Amino acid sequence: MSGRLFGLGLGPGDPELLTLKALRLLRAADVIVYPLAKGGPLARGAVSFARAIAAPHLPGGQREIAIAIEMSTDRAPGQGAYDEAAIEIAAELDAGRDVAVLCEGDPFFYGSFLYLFARLADRYETAIVPGISSVMAGAAAIRRPLSARHDTVAILPATLPDEALRARIEAHESVAILKLGRHFGRVKALIAAMGLTTQAVYAERVSLPGERILPLAETGDAAPYFALVLLYRGTEPAILGALPAAEPGP
């Protein structure tokens, strides 16, 4: 009998934000799988972000498979890594062992698990456990509701060109811009050109010890990859009146 494949959403970083279901399956899995950036942390023997989130909950004794991902805009190297990982995971499943793939955030929200799902789900029993996304965690950290009533919400990658970002921002009341990194200065300038800076809040490393929450106007032009901007253009008074800064969490 084949093992089962689980895509486990771990949330944005705080190990306490795992769901009870994800925690149960994480501890029971025979094998855990996680992505690791190739050429950086991998070369230094460091663990991945996903594994670091799960680390306090791991029982020990599980086999671990690290997927070395080439961090590049070229899709080909990354797809090759998923091809190789799928073969290794399939061997574990064929041997009757349950495999849990660790996913920061949510497995199907810009998650690497979706590439393994495409390669394995048609052959093996597969379950996806949703996780708290950075967008929802960001709204909680900022202490400003994301949307209300008839508001529409857009989630945009900062990698989009300016005109595409502008058009999508203009079409929605509430906007989350992710994957900032090296694109942050350009995105910040675009928001300023649209006259929306005072309506935008910046958050980085949400739920982690290094969390920072700032009005967009008070930031510099550098940001890590794990950062986002939440922008509200709607008219809901309860949202417009919310404070943009966070207090220390529990």
C-alpha positions as CSV (number, residue, x, y, z in Angstrom):
1,M,0.0,0.0,0.0
2,S,1.4,3.4,-1.0
3,G,2.1,6.1,1.5
4,R,0.2,9.4,1.5
5,L,1.5,12.8,0.4
6,F,0.7,15.9,2.5
7,G,1.2,19.5,1.6
8,L,1.4,21.3,4.9
9,G,0.9,25.0,5.2
10,L,3.1,26.3,8.1
11,G,2.0,30.0,8.1
12,P,4.2,33.1,7.8
13,G,6.9,32.2,10.3
14,D,5.7,32.0,13.9
15,P,5.7,28.2,14.8
16,E,2.6,28.8,16.9
17,L,0.6,29.7,13.8
18,L,0.4,26.1,12.5
19,T,-3.1,24.5,12.5
20,L,-3.7,21.6,14.7
21,K,-4.1,19.4,11.6
22,A,-0.8,20.5,10.2
23,L,0.9,19.8,13.5
24,R,-0.6,16.3,13.8
25,L,0.4,15.3,10.3
26,L,3.8,16.9,10.6
27,R,4.6,14.9,13.7
28,A,3.3,11.6,12.3
29,A,5.0,11.8,8.8
30,D,7.8,9.3,8.1
31,V,9.5,11.7,5.7
32,I,9.6,15.5,5.6
33,V,10.4,17.5,2.4
34,Y,11.3,21.2,2.2
35,P,12.8,23.6,-0.3
36,L,16.3,25.0,0.1
37,A,17.9,27.8,-1.9
38,K,20.7,26.5,-4.0
39,G,24.1,28.1,-3.7
40,G,23.3,30.1,-0.6
41,P,22.1,28.5,2.7
42,L,22.5,25.1,1.1
43,A,26.3,25.6,0.6
44,R,26.6,26.6,4.3
45,G,24.6,23.7,5.6
46,A,21.8,26.0,6.9
47,V,18.2,24.8,7.1
48,S,15.4,26.2,5.0
49,F,12.8,28.8,6.1
50,A,10.1,26.2,6.0
51,R,12.0,23.7,8.1
52,A,12.9,26.4,10.6
53,I,9.2,27.1,11.1
54,A,8.5,23.4,11.7
55,A,11.7,22.7,13.8
56,P,10.2,23.2,17.3
57,H,7.5,20.6,16.5
58,L,9.7,17.9,14.8
59,P,9.8,14.6,16.9
60,G,13.1,13.5,15.5
61,G,13.9,10.3,13.5
62,Q,12.2,11.4,10.3
63,R,14.0,11.1,7.0
64,E,14.5,14.6,5.5
65,I,14.7,15.5,1.8
66,A,15.9,19.0,0.9
67,I,14.9,20.2,-2.6
68,A,17.8,22.4,-3.8
69,I,16.1,25.2,-5.8
70,E,18.1,27.5,-8.1
71,M,16.8,31.0,-7.3
72,S,16.5,32.4,-10.8
73,T,14.0,34.0,-13.1
74,D,14.7,31.1,-15.5
75,R,12.1,28.4,-14.9
76,A,14.1,25.5,-16.3
77,P,16.6,24.9,-13.4
78,G,13.8,24.9,-10.8
79,Q,11.6,22.6,-12.8
80,G,14.5,20.1,-13.0
81,A,14.8,20.2,-9.2
82,Y,11.1,19.3,-8.8
83,D,11.5,16.5,-11.4
84,E,14.3,15.0,-9.3
85,A,12.5,15.5,-6.0
86,A,9.3,13.9,-7.4
87,I,11.2,10.8,-8.2
88,E,12.7,10.6,-4.7
89,I,9.4,11.3,-3.0
90,A,7.6,8.7,-5.2
91,A,10.1,6.1,-4.0
92,E,9.2,6.9,-0.4
93,L,5.5,6.7,-1.2
94,D,5.9,3.5,-3.0
95,A,7.6,2.0,0.0
96,G,4.5,2.8,2.1
97,R,5.9,5.9,3.9
98,D,3.9,9.1,4.4
99,V,5.6,12.2,3.1
100,A,4.9,15.7,4.4
101,V,6.0,18.6,2.2
102,L,6.7,21.7,4.4
103,C,5.4,25.0,2.9
104,E,5.8,28.4,4.4
105,G,2.5,30.2,4.2
106,D,-0.1,28.2,2.2
107,P,0.8,25.3,-0.1
108,F,-1.3,26.7,-3.0
109,F,-0.6,30.4,-2.5
110,Y,2.6,31.0,-4.6
111,G,3.8,27.8,-3.0
112,S,6.5,25.4,-4.3
113,F,4.3,22.5,-3.3
114,L,2.1,23.1,-6.4
115,Y,4.9,21.8,-8.6
116,L,5.1,18.6,-6.7
117,F,1.4,18.3,-6.6
118,A,1.3,18.5,-10.4
119,R,3.8,15.6,-10.6
120,L,2.5,13.3,-8.0
121,A,-1.2,13.9,-7.0
122,D,-2.6,11.8,-9.9
123,R,-0.7,8.7,-8.6
124,Y,-0.8,9.0,-4.9
125,E,-3.4,9.9,-2.2
126,T,-2.7,13.5,-1.5
127,A,-4.1,16.0,1.0
128,I,-3.4,19.8,1.3
129,V,-3.6,21.5,4.7
130,P,-4.1,25.2,4.2
131,G,-1.9,27.7,6.1
132,I,-2.1,31.3,7.1
133,S,-0.8,33.4,4.3
134,S,1.4,36.5,4.6
135,V,-1.4,38.7,3.5
136,M,-3.7,37.7,6.3
137,A,-0.9,37.7,8.8
138,G,0.2,41.1,7.5
139,A,-3.3,42.6,8.0
140,A,-3.3,41.3,11.6
141,A,0.2,42.7,12.3
142,I,-0.7,46.1,10.8
143,R,-3.9,46.0,12.8
144,R,-5.9,47.3,9.8
145,P,-8.7,45.2,8.3
146,L,-8.0,44.0,4.8
147,S,-11.5,44.6,3.3
148,A,-15.1,45.1,4.1
149,R,-18.6,44.9,2.6
150,H,-18.2,45.2,-1.2
151,D,-14.4,45.8,-1.4
152,T,-12.5,43.7,-3.8
153,V,-9.0,42.6,-2.9
154,A,-6.0,42.2,-5.3
155,I,-2.8,40.3,-4.5
156,L,-0.1,41.4,-6.8
157,P,3.5,40.2,-7.2
158,A,6.0,43.2,-7.3
159,T,7.6,41.5,-10.3
160,L,4.8,42.9,-12.5
161,P,5.8,45.9,-14.7
162,D,4.7,49.3,-13.5
163,E,1.8,49.7,-16.0
164,A,0.3,46.3,-15.0
165,L,0.6,47.1,-11.3
166,R,-1.0,50.5,-11.8
167,A,-3.9,49.1,-13.7
168,R,-4.6,46.4,-11.1
169,I,-4.2,48.8,-8.1
170,E,-6.7,51.2,-9.8
171,A,-9.2,48.4,-10.2
172,H,-9.4,47.3,-6.6
173,E,-10.2,48.9,-3.2
174,S,-7.7,46.8,-1.3
175,V,-4.3,45.7,-2.6
176,A,-1.5,43.5,-1.2
177,I,1.9,43.7,-3.1
178,L,4.2,40.8,-2.4
179,K,7.7,39.6,-3.3
180,L,9.2,43.1,-2.9
181,G,12.9,42.5,-2.5
182,R,14.8,44.3,-5.3
183,H,11.6,45.7,-6.7
184,F,10.7,47.7,-3.6
185,G,12.1,51.1,-4.7
186,R,10.2,50.9,-8.0
187,V,6.9,49.9,-6.3
188,K,7.3,52.6,-3.7
189,A,7.9,55.2,-6.4
190,L,4.8,54.0,-8.4
191,I,2.6,54.2,-5.3
192,A,3.9,57.8,-4.7
193,A,3.2,58.7,-8.3
194,M,-0.4,57.5,-7.8
195,G,-0.8,59.7,-4.7
196,L,-1.4,56.7,-2.5
197,T,1.6,56.7,-0.1
198,T,-0.4,57.8,2.9
199,Q,-2.8,54.9,2.4
200,A,-0.1,52.2,2.3
201,V,1.6,50.3,5.1
202,Y,4.8,48.3,4.8
203,A,5.4,45.0,6.7
204,E,8.5,42.7,6.7
205,R,9.2,39.4,8.4
206,V,5.6,39.2,9.7
207,S,5.2,37.1,12.9
208,L,9.0,36.7,13.2
209,P,11.3,38.2,15.8
210,G,12.6,40.8,13.3
211,E,9.1,42.0,12.3
212,R,8.9,45.6,11.2
213,I,5.7,47.6,10.5
214,L,6.0,51.1,9.1
215,P,3.9,53.6,7.2
216,L,5.2,53.4,3.6
217,A,6.3,57.0,3.8
218,E,8.8,56.2,6.6
219,T,10.6,53.4,4.8
220,G,13.8,53.5,2.7
221,D,14.2,52.0,-0.7
222,A,15.4,48.5,0.3
223,A,13.3,45.6,1.4
224,P,13.8,41.8,1.9
225,Y,11.9,39.3,-0.2
226,F,9.7,38.4,2.7
227,A,8.0,41.8,2.9
228,L,4.7,43.3,1.6
229,V,2.8,46.5,1.2
230,L,-0.9,46.7,2.1
231,L,-2.7,49.5,0.4
232,Y,-6.4,50.6,0.9
233,R,-8.3,52.8,-1.6
234,G,-11.8,52.0,-0.3
235,T,-14.2,54.1,1.7
236,E,-15.0,51.9,4.7
237,P,-14.6,54.2,7.8
238,A,-13.6,51.4,10.1
239,I,-10.7,50.6,7.9
240,L,-9.7,54.2,7.1
241,G,-9.6,54.9,10.8
242,A,-7.5,51.9,11.8
243,L,-4.1,52.7,13.2
244,P,-1.3,51.7,10.7
245,A,1.2,50.6,13.4
246,A,1.3,47.3,15.3
247,E,1.8,46.8,19.0
248,P,3.9,43.8,20.2
249,G,2.1,40.6,19.7
250,P,1.2,38.0,22.4
